[in-house]
Amino acid sequence: MISRRRVESILVSWDWPLAAVLTVLLASQLPRGLSYQIANGIFEVSISILSIVFSVFFAALAILITSGDNEFVRFLEADGLYQGIVNTFRLTFALLAVALLTAIILFTTSLVPAGADPSPPFPAQLLIAFGFLGLYSLFAAVSASFDIIKYAQYRAKFLEISGHASNDGESTSGSGAAA
């Protein structure tokens, strides 16, 4: 179940409002009677972009989960930060997966009407809904990338606090004494 804090963090984020605004702007520019061929072109590009972002994001998620040692995870969890980062990645991963799957389904189901002569117009509402989902998932991936940068900053802070950071002066202090 999603916590109230998580819902609030989603509502005050920048990614979905930006996706909504861009969707409205792009929808206002859609030509009347958009053809299935044009829609298929949009879905092809979307599949390419989303599959690349999805695979890179999946790799980043794997690195995030495996990179933290127990002490560092405890350090982040003291303020609830680790769970917040993981939840952001979970939501974004789901959004990317749904957007990619939707693009694949829309592409494959629109192939037959695209070949009809004359081709019927593609339902604009469907393209608009997909546009929002695709944009939101991409912006959420950017937002999650900012979280991974914060994660790296917290890692550096943790190493500084815990005394794990190496000091170059200490590691080379005895190297020239035998000359």
C-alpha positions as CSV (number, residue, x, y, z in Angstrom):
1,M,0.0,0.0,0.0
2,I,1.2,3.5,-0.9
3,S,1.8,5.7,2.2
4,R,0.4,9.1,2.5
5,R,3.9,10.6,2.5
6,R,4.6,8.8,-0.8
7,V,1.4,10.1,-2.4
8,E,2.2,13.7,-1.3
9,S,5.7,13.4,-2.7
10,I,4.2,12.3,-6.1
11,L,1.7,15.2,-6.0
12,V,4.4,17.9,-5.4
13,S,6.9,16.5,-7.9
14,W,7.7,18.3,-11.1
15,D,7.6,15.3,-13.5
16,W,3.8,14.6,-13.9
17,P,2.8,18.3,-14.2
18,L,5.4,18.9,-16.8
19,A,4.2,15.8,-18.7
20,A,0.6,17.0,-18.4
21,V,1.4,20.5,-19.7
22,L,3.5,19.2,-22.6
23,T,0.7,16.7,-23.4
24,V,-1.9,19.5,-23.6
25,L,0.5,21.6,-25.8
26,L,1.2,18.7,-28.1
27,A,-2.4,17.6,-28.2
28,S,-3.4,21.1,-29.4
29,Q,-1.0,20.7,-32.3
30,L,-2.3,17.3,-33.5
31,P,-3.8,17.5,-36.9
32,R,-7.5,16.4,-37.3
33,G,-7.8,12.9,-38.7
34,L,-4.3,11.7,-37.7
35,S,-3.5,8.7,-39.8
36,Y,-2.6,5.3,-38.5
37,Q,0.7,5.5,-40.4
38,I,1.7,8.6,-38.5
39,A,0.6,7.1,-35.2
40,N,2.6,3.9,-36.0
41,G,5.7,6.1,-36.6
42,I,5.2,7.7,-33.2
43,F,4.9,4.3,-31.6
44,E,8.0,3.0,-33.3
45,V,10.1,5.9,-32.1
46,S,8.5,5.5,-28.6
47,I,9.4,1.8,-28.5
48,S,13.0,2.6,-29.4
49,I,13.4,5.4,-26.8
50,L,11.5,3.6,-24.0
51,S,13.3,0.3,-24.5
52,I,16.7,2.0,-24.3
53,V,15.7,4.0,-21.2
54,F,14.0,1.0,-19.6
55,S,17.2,-1.2,-20.0
56,V,19.5,1.5,-18.8
57,F,17.2,2.2,-15.9
58,F,17.0,-1.5,-15.0
59,A,20.8,-1.6,-14.9
60,A,20.9,1.5,-12.6
61,L,18.3,-0.1,-10.3
62,A,20.4,-3.2,-10.0
63,I,23.5,-1.2,-9.2
64,L,21.6,0.9,-6.6
65,I,20.3,-2.2,-4.8
66,T,23.6,-4.0,-4.8
67,S,25.9,-1.1,-4.1
68,G,25.1,-0.2,-0.6
69,D,26.6,-2.1,2.3
70,N,24.5,-2.7,5.5
71,E,25.9,0.3,7.4
72,F,25.2,2.7,4.6
73,V,21.6,1.4,4.1
74,R,21.1,1.8,7.9
75,F,22.5,5.4,7.6
76,L,20.1,6.3,4.9
77,E,17.1,4.5,6.5
78,A,17.6,6.5,9.8
79,D,15.9,9.4,7.9
80,G,13.8,7.2,5.7
81,L,15.9,8.1,2.7
82,Y,16.7,4.7,1.4
83,Q,13.1,3.6,1.2
84,G,12.2,6.8,-0.5
85,I,14.9,6.3,-3.2
86,V,13.8,2.7,-3.7
87,N,10.1,3.7,-3.9
88,T,11.0,6.3,-6.6
89,F,12.8,3.7,-8.6
90,R,10.0,1.2,-8.1
91,L,7.4,3.7,-9.4
92,T,9.5,4.8,-12.3
93,F,10.4,1.3,-13.3
94,A,6.7,0.4,-13.3
95,L,5.9,3.6,-15.4
96,L,8.6,2.8,-17.9
97,A,7.4,-0.9,-18.2
98,V,3.7,0.1,-18.7
99,A,4.6,2.8,-21.2
100,L,6.8,0.4,-23.2
101,L,4.2,-2.3,-23.1
102,T,1.5,0.2,-24.1
103,A,3.6,1.4,-27.1
104,I,4.1,-2.2,-28.2
105,I,0.4,-3.0,-28.0
106,L,-0.7,0.2,-29.7
107,F,1.9,-0.3,-32.5
108,T,0.9,-4.0,-33.1
109,T,-2.9,-3.4,-33.0
110,S,-2.7,-0.4,-35.3
111,L,-0.8,-2.2,-38.1
112,V,-3.8,-3.6,-39.8
113,P,-5.8,-0.4,-39.9
114,A,-2.7,1.4,-41.1
115,G,-2.7,-0.8,-44.2
116,A,-6.3,-0.2,-45.0
117,D,-7.1,1.9,-48.1
118,P,-8.2,4.5,-47.1
119,S,-6.8,4.4,-43.6
120,P,-9.2,5.5,-40.9
121,P,-8.2,8.3,-38.6
122,F,-6.4,7.2,-35.4
123,P,-8.3,7.9,-32.2
124,A,-6.7,11.1,-30.9
125,Q,-7.6,10.5,-27.3
126,L,-5.6,7.2,-27.3
127,L,-2.6,9.0,-28.7
128,I,-3.0,11.8,-26.1
129,A,-3.2,9.3,-23.2
130,F,-0.2,7.5,-24.5
131,G,1.7,10.7,-24.9
132,F,1.1,11.6,-21.3
133,L,2.2,8.1,-20.1
134,G,5.3,8.2,-22.2
135,L,6.3,11.7,-21.2
136,Y,5.6,11.1,-17.6
137,S,7.7,7.9,-17.5
138,L,10.6,9.6,-19.2
139,F,10.4,12.6,-16.9
140,A,10.1,10.3,-13.9
141,A,13.3,8.5,-15.1
142,V,15.1,11.9,-15.1
143,S,13.8,12.6,-11.6
144,A,15.0,9.2,-10.4
145,S,18.4,10.0,-11.9
146,F,18.5,13.1,-9.7
147,D,17.8,10.8,-6.8
148,I,20.7,8.5,-7.7
149,I,22.9,11.6,-7.7
150,K,21.7,12.4,-4.2
151,Y,22.4,8.8,-3.3
152,A,26.0,9.2,-4.4
153,Q,26.2,12.4,-2.4
154,Y,24.9,10.7,0.7
155,R,27.4,7.9,0.1
156,A,30.3,10.5,0.2
157,K,28.8,12.0,3.3
158,F,28.5,8.6,4.9
159,L,32.2,7.8,4.1
160,E,33.3,11.1,5.6
161,I,31.3,10.7,8.8
162,S,32.2,7.0,9.3
163,G,35.9,7.6,8.6
164,H,36.1,5.3,5.6
165,A,37.3,8.0,3.3
166,S,40.9,7.5,2.4
167,N,43.3,10.4,3.0
168,D,46.0,10.5,0.3
169,G,48.5,12.1,2.8
170,E,48.2,9.2,5.2
171,S,48.5,6.5,2.5
172,T,51.8,7.9,1.2
173,S,53.4,9.3,4.3
174,G,56.0,6.6,4.8
175,S,56.9,5.9,1.2
176,G,60.0,8.1,0.8
177,A,61.6,7.4,4.3
178,A,64.1,4.8,3.1
179,A,66.0,7.0,0.7
